[in-house]
């Protein structure tokens, strides 16, 4: 089934307006007697929402830096400061931004506290320690053990006890009592937003797909930055309506979708348009990815009526904190659900936890799903680790294999 010619997604403008408002409010927090907390993307944000603290995400800022093609200069600045080029480019760009007030929005608003959760990687621990010293603000670290084979009772007790410590930390910094009623509401809205985000992503199971993974990379921002509030709930409802209308009208994001692909790892923020065009020329649509779906992967561990207690498990058992076998199982489920013809893996120089097990996942996918796999070596923000000519050649060769297998 071929779709009608590509038509831009209307919700994109509203999305930009919402993100602009969010950053303006964060920049003016001090004038409105509000506090700012910098938090890792996988960190438990709902307690901040309950305490009326504005969460700001350096990783989201890093994505903006990459999309604005400002990553190289900022990474070089960090290296001039003594940081290794092997360090995560999000960390390098963020650390340099704090010093030079660079980036697309002139740097992030000054934090009153830092919240770090190591469920995504170990780099964030030292990154946030560096920033806590630079800004001379308190830092809270939530330690989540790896769940390579499951979630043990000991891990449950350990992480849950830290949630109480986290609440005590917030009470000390803000000098006010924690509001458990607001926490319950934030939890319900967080879960509702995640469920709606998953429903948005599920619309691409339709052939032809009403949007692509490149659109998902963009629309993801709300479930990260404003999780636990009403804003993403309302927005994703509207986005779902638009996606369903596009399906009814036969409007596809790729004019003549013939091949469907799955993407693994973070995007190449500075080459989104080029990559989209490269695959589109082969009538291929990246219909799903493991990155944007990670923000709703722990739904099954979340209890809407007891969010605070279930939060410990939900934030521990996220995609990057589980075993490679479990990751591969999720990839295989996505290949089947989205009916994909090929698997594109970004071997990301910056994100070691995401890239470490990719060779094993590649082998499992080839053996059990029997779909072609393409590996692209690059970096999510630093373009110095990307070769356009090499990647173009690999995409062309990969798509020839996909086409031959689908004749």
N, C-alpha and C positions, 0 to 999 in steps of 0.2 A: 504493500500500500504506500503510495507516494503522497506526501503532504503538499499543501499549498506553499507558495513561496514564503521564505523567511519573513517574519514580522517581529519587530522589537517587542519586548515584554514591557507593558505599560507600568507595572509596579516598580520598575527600576528607578524612576524619578522620585517616587515617594520614599523609597529606600534611602536614596541619597539625602533627601531632606531630613529624614529621621536621624541619620548618622551625623549630619551637620549640626542638628539641634543638640544631640547627645554630647558632641565635643564642645560646643559652645557652653553648655551647662557645666561641663567639667572644667573648662577654662575659667569660668566665673564662679567656681564653687566657693572660694574664699569670701567673695563679696556677698554671698548668700548664706554665710555661716554653715557651710557644709564641708565635710572632710572627704579627702580623696584617698583611696586605697589602690595601689598598683597590685594586680593579682595575675597569677599565671593562668593560661587559657583553660587548663583542666582543674583549676582550683574551685573550691566550694564557695560560690558567690552569694548564695541565698542569705546567709547570715549578714552579709554587708547590706543587702537590700533591706533586710529587717531593721537594721540600725540606721537606715537613711544615709548610708555612706555611698559615695559615687565610685563604682569600680572602673578602673582603667586598665587596659590590657597592652603591655609592651609588645606582645607577639602580634596582636592585631595592628599595632602601629608599625611593626616590622613589615607586615604584608603591605600596608599603605606605602611604605618606603620603597619596597620592591616594585609595586605597581607604578609608582611615580618615577621609576628608574633612577633613584637616588642612592641605591644600595652600595654601589661600587665606591663612591667617594667617602661615604660614612664608614664602610668597612676598612678602607685604607687609613682613615683617620684613627680608628681604633688600633690598627696594627702599628701606626706611628706612636701610639701611646704605650705599646709594649704587648698588646694582646695578639695571640697567635692567629694566623690565617686559617688554622684548623678549627678554631672556635666557631660555634654556631653563628651564622650571619645575622640572625635576629638579635642575639646578644651583642655582637659587635656594633651593629647599627644603633641599637638602643643606648649602649654605653657612650658611643660617640655623640649621639644626639643630645644627651644630657649636658655634655661639655660645650658643644658649639651651637645648641638650640637650632639644629638643622631639621631636615625632613619636610614633608609637604605641609605640616601645620606648625612648623617652628618649634617642635619638641612637645612633649607631653606636659600637662599641668603638674606642678610640684606635688609629690605625694606626702600625706601625713603618716602613712604606714605602708608596709609591704606585706603581702600574703603570698607565700610560696608553697606549692604542692608538687612533690616530685613524682607524681603519677605519670607525667609525660616524659620526663628525662631527668638525669642527674645534673645537667649543666645549669638548670635554673637555680640550684642551690647556691652556687658560687656567683652566678650572675646577679641574683637578688641580694647577696651579701655585699657585693661591690656597690650596688645602688643604694643600699641601706647606709653604708658608710659615707657615700658621696652626699646624700641628702640629710644624713644624721637623723634618721627616723627609725622607729622600732620595726622589727621584722618578725613575723610568725611563720614557722615552717611546719607544714603538715606532712608527716612521713607516711607513705603508703607502701607496704611490702609488696613485692611482685606476686602475682597470682598465676604462675605458670601452669599449675595443675589444679587450682581451685582456691576457694576462699575458706581458710581454716577458722575454727572457733577462736583460736588465739589471735589471729589477725583481726577478727571482728571486734574483740574486746580492746585490742591495742589502738585501732583507728578510732573507734567510738569514743574512747577516753580522750583522744586528742580533740575531738569536736567540742567537748566541754572546756578544754584548755583554750581552744580558739575563741569560744564565747567569752571566757574570762579575759582573754587578751583584748578583745574588742571593748568590753566594759571598762577596762583600765584605760585604754587609749582615748575613748570617747567620754569617759566619766559619766556614763549613764547606764541604767539597767537594760539588759537584753529584753526585747519585746517578743515573747514566745507566740503571741497571737499573730503579729506581723510575720513571724518566721513561718508559721503554718500557711498563711496566705501566699507568701513568696514561694513556698514549696509547691503548692497547688498550681500556681501560675507557671513555675518552672517546668513541672511535669507536663502541663497542658501545652506549653510552648514547644517542648521536645516532641510530643506526640504529633502536633501539627506540622512541625518541621519534617518529621518522618513521612507524613502524608504528602507533603510537597515533593519530597524526593521520590516517593512511590509513583507519582504521576508519570515519571519518565519510563516506567515499564510499558507504557503504551507505545505502539509502533504506528506512525512515527512519533518521536519524542517531542513534547511541547517545549522543553528546554534542555540544556546540556549541563554537564558538570561544570563548565566554565561559568554558567549562570549561577549554579549552586555555590561556587566559590565566592561569588559576590553576595548572594542573599544570605549566606551563612552568618554574616557579621552580627545580625540582630540576636540570634540565639546564643552567641558568645557574649556580646557586650551588655545586653539588656535582659539576659535570662533571669526569670523570677519576677518580671514586671508584666503589666498588661500589654505593653507596646508590641512585643513580638507575637503575642497571641492574636491580637487584632490584625496585625499585618499579614501573618501567615494564613489566616482565614481568607483574607482578600486575595492573596497570591494563589491559594488553592482554587478559589472560584475562577480566577483568570486562567489557570492551567487547565481546568476542566472545560472551560469555554473554548480554549484553543483546541482541545481534543475533539469537542463536538463540531467545531468549524473546520477540522482537518488542517490546522495550522501547525507546521513543524518548525523547529529551530534550524534544521538543516533542510534546504529546499527539496533535495532528492535523497532522503535517507535510505541507504541500502545496507550499511554495516553498522553494528552497534558495539561500542568498546567500553571497557571498565578501566578507570585510572586508579593507580595506587600511589600514596604518599602526598606530600604537600604540593601545591601548584608551583610552577615557575612564574612567579608574580610579574616579572618583567617581560614575559613572552606569551602571555595569555592570548592576545589577539592573533599573533603569528601562528601559534600552535593550533588554535581553533580553525584558522584559515587553511593550514596544511592538511588537517584531517578532513575538513569540509570539501576540499578539492578532490578527495577520494570518495566523496559521498558517505563519509563516516562520521558518526556522532558519538562523542563520549557521553553516554547516558547516565553514568553513575561513577562514584569514586568512594574509596575507603575513608577519605579525610572528612568530608562533610557529614557522612553518616555516623562518625564517631561521637557526635554531640547528642545522639539519641540512642546510642548503643547500650546504655545502662538502664534503660527504661524498665526492663523486666526485674531489676533489683530494687526499684523505687516503690515505696508504699505511700500513696497519696495522703493517707490518714495518719501516717507516722513518719513524715518526711525526715525529721531530724535524726531519728535512729537509723533509718534505711539509707541515709545520705552517705554514711561511712562505707557501706558496701558499694553503692553506686559509683562513688568517686574513686574507689580502689580498683574496681573491675572494668576500667575503661580499655579501649582497644590497644593502646600502647603499653599497658601494664599486664597483659596476659601473655600466654605462651605462643610460640610460633605455630604450633599445631592448631590452636584455637583461632589464631588469625587466619590461617589457611582455610579453616572450616567456614569462617565468615565470608571470605572471598569466594569460595565455591558456592555458597548460598546466594551471593549477589550475582554471580555469573548465571545461575539458573533463573533467579527471579527476574532479572532484567534482560534475559535472553541475549547475552552478548556473544559476539563473534571473535573477540580478541581481548587481550589483557595488556595494558600499557603500564609499566612500572617505572617510576622516577627514583633512581638511585641517588638519594639526596645527600650530598657531601656534608651538609650542615646537621641533618637530623639522623644521628646514628641509631637511636632506638627504633626509628621507623624503617630504616634501611638495612639494619643488621641481619634480619632473617629472610631477606627477599630472595636469595638464591634457593633456599629451602622451599619457600612458598611457590616460586617459579616452577620448581621440579614437581611439586604436588599438583599444581594447576595443570601442567602439561600432561601428567599421568592420569589424573582423575577427571578433568573437564575436557581434555583434548582440544584446547583452543590455543592458537598461536600467542606467544608472549614477546613483547618488545621491552627492552631495558634501555632507558635513557639516563646517562650520567650528567648531572648538573647540580645546581644549588638553588634554593628557593628565592634568595635575594641577591646574592653576589654573582653578577653575569660573567665574571672572569673564569668561572668554572663551566661555561657553556659554549659549545661550538655549534652554531646554526647549521653550517654545511654538513657536519657529521650527523646531526640529529635529522636533518632533512633526508639524507641518504638512507638512514635507518628506517624512517617512517615509510619512505617509498618502498623499500624492500619488504618491510613488515606487511604493508597493505597489499602487496602483490600476493603474499602467502594467504592472507585473509580472503582475497578475492578468489584465488584458486580453490580454496577449501569450500567456498560457497557457490561454486558453479553448479 
